Amino acid sequence: TPEADTTAAENTTAAEVNAQTSAEETAASSEAVSESAEESTAQDTQKPTADKPASKPATTAKSNNSGSASKGKLEVSAGSVKSIAGAKVLRAWKLNSNGVNIEIHRIAYGPQITQAFKKANADGAIDYDKTVTYQPIINVAIITCSPEHIGVASSQQLLGTNVGRVEDMGRKSGALIAINGEAGSTYKKGAPTIRNGSVVSTDGSGQKRLLIYRNGTWKVETLTNENCKSYISQGVYNSLRYQWQVITNGKATNEHDTYYHNRTVFAQISENKYILAVGEFMPLDNMMKVLIAYGARNAFLLNGGNCSSMYVKGIGNTTGTKATQLKNLNKPCVIESEFFAANGMLGLNSAGKQKLGGPCNELDIVYVK
């Protein structure tokens, strides 16, 4: 039975955004990200206390945390998919290939949140104070497949570089869908690493890892150099470092969290059914409510902030962003820097034009192919 991990969190937040904003944006439009507002707020049947802001803001700015672009070949009518009580499906996509069935729901859930973003906070890349009211969103990919379709791979393995974009790693791996992994999830981070049934790193004296078995079993165990080969002989073919186990046997754990940023979660419904999810400024307790309602039995929180991203093969630019580094990415989710740019919080580039944001570089991905 999986249990909670004690690994320290290593979130990559918006503080990285400026460093990741390319000089290419010098020639970009001075407009902020042009995206239409999401459909009206989801039915307010859930009212978690965690959604309340810490203090009353003085002013409010309209959020553009949205996804509105031309309908792609994978998109289906939002009304044609079945979601959960209290949620409003904003958009939906379906993808079927090689025995893998993927259905992605972009949903609004819970009340709107008013949040003050300040330069003095952890969001150090933001140029000035601003208060924004926005609708929390979660992108939920429900995946039905046999366990061997699930993979974990590092940028070093796939691209030959220490870090890389989720998009590039997803393409190189041949993935149908991929999410970012956990910061520091592979080499020299406390435990050996198992990839595709082989030991690819022997660094570290041992730490808890999610062990993924070929038969679909998930277990949390302390992985060491002494026992990793034994686990492989028992059927383990991938190990995954994570921040916290946030759902255990169908019940939420570690859900009391006020880090209102983008979050990435890898969840299991059964040995042949999984969830990859990216939340957009949704409180963690609400994310867990959504995933449990979708049937998640166990779930693990991966890297967050601007690094939270979901690649979907062939989905295209669903968010309508004009940012040079984002407009050609295949993703259903709004990257955190897109949100900041849409609300005028990234400031100006060297040419005096609005910065439009860029993706984070990650160490690894969790993918399905």
Disulfide bonds with the S-S distance in Angstrom:
Cys307-Cys360 1.76
